[in-house]
Amino acid sequence: MSIEWISHKGNKILYVKYTGLSPEAMRDQVKSATQTIIDTKSDQNLVLTDMQECFVDEAFLELSKQQGKLSLPHCSKSAIVGLTGVKKLLLKGVNAFTPKAREPFDTIEEAKEWLVK
């Protein structure tokens, strides 16, 4: 699993990478990321989620909706990369069930720049 704090232009960003994980590991990771965000006791977290080359199943989508309700109130901004086609449409569905939307980007650099603006 890959959840780590990175720095970009002096700002701290939680980087959550799902690339290469099995569906079960992805579900475990979303729970861990949620707990990491909540544990900060801040509502100003910046979060970058990397979904490049991932297989997203229905169980992960449902869990993401639930976990998003818990974690996104603790985020000032949340960006996601690696979504194309149908996955971008699925993000709209997940965003509909969460208090703050995750903004999709094509590259990690674009996402980091948006997060720190």
N, C-alpha and C positions, 0 to 999 in steps of 0.2 A: 504494500500500500504506500501511497505517496501523498502525504499531507505535510506541507512545510510553509513556514513564514519566509517570504522573500522580500527584498527591498527594491523599490523602483523610485528614483528621484526623491529619496529620503522618506518615502512612505512605505509602511508595512502592509503587505498583501498576503492573505492566506491563499496558497496555491494548492489546489486539489486536483490531482492527475489520475484519471481513470484508464488511460491507455494501457492495454495489455492485461487488464484484470478480467477474471471470469465473472459471470453474472453474480455469483454468490459473493465474491470479493468486492464487487461494486456496491452491493447492498450494505456490506459491512463498512465500506469506506464512507458511504453517505451518512451513516449513523455516527461514525467517528468524527467526520468533518462537522456535523451538527453540534456534537458535544464540545469540540474544540472552540467553535464560535461562541456557544453559550457560556463556556468557562471563562471567556475574556471579560464577562460582565460589562460589556460595552455595546453601544448601538451604533458605533462608527467603524465597524470592520469593513475592510475591502476584501472581496473574495473573487478569485479567478479560478474557474472550473475548466479543466482541459478534458474534452470528450472526444478528441481526435482518435479515429480508428477504433471506436467502441461499438459493441453490440448492446443495444438497449432493449431489455425485455419489459413486459407489462408489469412484472413484480417490481422492477427498479423504478418505473414511472410512478406507480402508486406510492411506493416508499418515498420517492423524491417529493411528491406532493405533500405528504405528511411531515417530512423533515423540514421542508421549506417553510411551512407554517411556524415551525419552532425556531429556525435559524435566521430567516430573512429579517425579522424585526431587529436583529442584532447587527445588521449590515447597513452601511450607508449606501454602498453600491455593490452590485454583483454582476460579473461578466462571465460569459461562457464562450469557449471556442471549440470548433470541430463539428459543428452541426450544419448539415446541408439537407436539402430536399425535405423528405418526410420528417426527419429529426427536428428541423426548424419548426415545422407545423406542430409537432408534439410538444415542443417547448412552449408554444402559445397556450396549449392546453394545460400544461403544468403551471404556467404563470397565472392562469385564470384562477387557480386555487391558492395562491400565495399572496401575502400582503404587499410584497414588492417584487417587481419583475426582474428577471435575469436578462441582461442585454447581450444578444449574440454578436460575435465578431468572427472575422475570417482568420485572424492571426493573433498570437499571444501578445505581440508588441502593440497592436492596435488596442487590444483589451487593456493592457497595462496603462497605456497613455490615457484612455478614457477613465479608468479607475482613479487616477491621480489628479485629474482636472478638477 
